[in-house]
């Protein structure tokens, strides 16, 4: 199996007032293609920063990230955006649907960015798959939390990504809805064969992946393989 | 990677802009409304000015009634007569003068402009009369045509009589319009047309009468008017006559109206700028709300350029739509102007739609909204996609260079637009500086106000008062934009009010007993005693009895006027050389005069080098100083004088002022006439005196200053109506900006009020907090606007009107409370939903 995400000696510091705060320190790990992987840790452990760096949303102070065979270091912001559009999918904690776009339009955005002429048709199929075939023209504010996250899942898979980053995907949902969304996420992932990276503090969710990376105070404390 | 952009092209950007805009349409509509009115104002004025200019040019011949005119205020000399002959002789002639006319049927008298016409004048255009045929027949019927308004005022009908001098004419009809009589002057001395042959018989052409001689010409179509003007005018000028072609007259007239149009256009442009400031502030909040969506789009793979273009396209489309709506409203509005300004306009204006103006309106909408939205829009470029994951504490700051570039772009555009309107770089720069200063002062006041509250926060005040003050400088407060909008609107209105005050106070009559309000002109020397006793018999005082001697300058410091005319480097103003001066003699200065240089001579017995006193403007224009010599030609007799003193004359006073004053003892025996003044207490005694004077002394013209003042007031009222109309756009724009500013900060307010209510605050307390907040803003905005206009008017009074300015209290006691009340009402009406929102609804959204 080839590596889809290769992180080497990653360090990131932020300046807060006069203080320098090291958020991540010398992080290295690899994710295999098709693997499901979880990054866990308590609040302030550096999970969000690590996800942001892995997806090319921010730049590290030092270290190297290779995503889908491309080193992120020399890429400009727009080049990294292009890479995300072609290879990466996202699921966010608070769904992050565009409030002024309908469910269908939200799902279609990544496809439209690729210039895909069948964007609308493919998006309808995806919404059907997540059980929202009757909600195409609803705006996010007209949908429940679970429905919104299902639209977000459809959007995340719409560009047929090689790797999908899910950031606390159940964080804003009740237990029952959260469970349904996770099942759907894993099912979609299984069908499409996408690599899945979940960032969460929920160990139950993490255990549904193949491997867990535990962070604390900006450092890797353990990498655990799930039976 | 070979390419750094996704495959989605401009079509996708348009699609996204449309999708997002559709959902935000209510907010965008409000932004659009901010510029619609400004554009409507600019387009209506600009379009109407253009139409007026074009109509004046198109109707130039009918405005004059001929192709060109030779005119003089003296009977023409041999040289002019020769020129007229060489041009093939005049096609028509006219002698005109102001005179009193009596209307026996109405038992009334009135000052009119008598125009004795020979030939088929007008050669272009029509004498519009009622009945229609009167214009053609009055010459054959030996009848008169009388101004239609006069006939209406005095209740006269065709067939009644008019007495002019010694002749009584039947009135053939009412004169509605005649080439060569402009609106404003014809309201003081309305025109009466009579056949030329009766001028002599009327006995009104006497010494001292101001008489105008005109020779009308019809030119062959191939004649070049400009060349004719260039060739003949200097020659005629030397012979004390003048040439006016229809083209030069229409250009001059067009320019006069154009200047007024430009002024109004600047007022309209300020309304547009105010709207743009509103746009900038609203877009700032709008984009702030969109930043999260921008971060998500970037996460999904959209480039910086793509996300920037989505919102730029939205703003541009909004600007264009605003431009279309504003232009359409402007084009409709301009149809109203001819109705309002009817008496003012020299021609009937045929309003047309001009593609150039329509293009300007659309361009203004597009460029102004994009320019003013650009700085907040730049924010989208700097937002990190990481913001989709969490709120970042530290945001990338927008580049300073980008801010400076945008600001420079705005200033450049304002300057260029002003330059296009004014065609003068210096004025345009002053306009730009004025705008910058006004905006800076108002913004400075708002900042100072906020800083002062922060620093000296009244911690001992009650909860409501403290909370309302806190609102003024909370994050995302609208204090600055509201103070700007209210301040600028108030500034415009009160400046217009103060300026009108200034103009009226200049024209008003002193109410003192010694100030005359009736002037009797052209009183012959032998009539002076009997005219004076007629006045006194009516139990009225003769306030002044001023002798007038007419003369022309023959030479200055020994150089003849002909020599000076040939010397283009002399710098001496032309009017000095050709004007017929009305001089007087007296032994003392009058209140409107102050001695600047030299010695005032009361009496002189000198036969040569008589010491005279000249006004400052005469000295400047003639380039003479105390001790210089001036030779005058008094009806053929030369008199050598020396400048003994120079006086500063306040010409703005409604008083008889003179450029040249002789000492007593010199001109007593020269041919002269008199001007007598009196003060009449009321309308009735004025009418009685006028009637008696016209009967006994038909050659005497009577100026009733109260009547003239009411004409001036009427004109000023109309002008101020138009200016108020323009200021109304600013106010309306200000109100829209106000509503916009309140709406954009509404969510913030709802959240705060819900929290307060959850913590136990009553609706009435929240209402009081909001009311106090708007009251503070209204007071600070309104007051700074009025104070700024006070300063502006003071400068205007000092530099332009040269007078002292005593501000009236009206803006303070009416405008200021009015503005505060308006802000309060608009603020509270738009905040009703803040008070009415159920707390749970908001809290749920927040969870």
Interface residues (C-beta under 8 A of the other chain):
Chain A: X14 X16 X48 X51 X52 X55 X57 X58 X70 X75 X76 X77 X78 X79 X81 X82 X83 X84 X85 X86 X88 X90 X92 X93 X96 X98 X99 X100 X101 X105 X109 X110 X112 X113 X114 X115 X139 X155 X159 X167
Chain B: X1 X3 X4 X5 X6 X7 X8 X9 X12 X15 X16 X19 X20 X22 X23 X24 X292 X293 X296 X297 X298 X299 X300 X301 X302 X303 X304 X305 X306 X384 X385 X386 X388 X389 X390 X393 X394
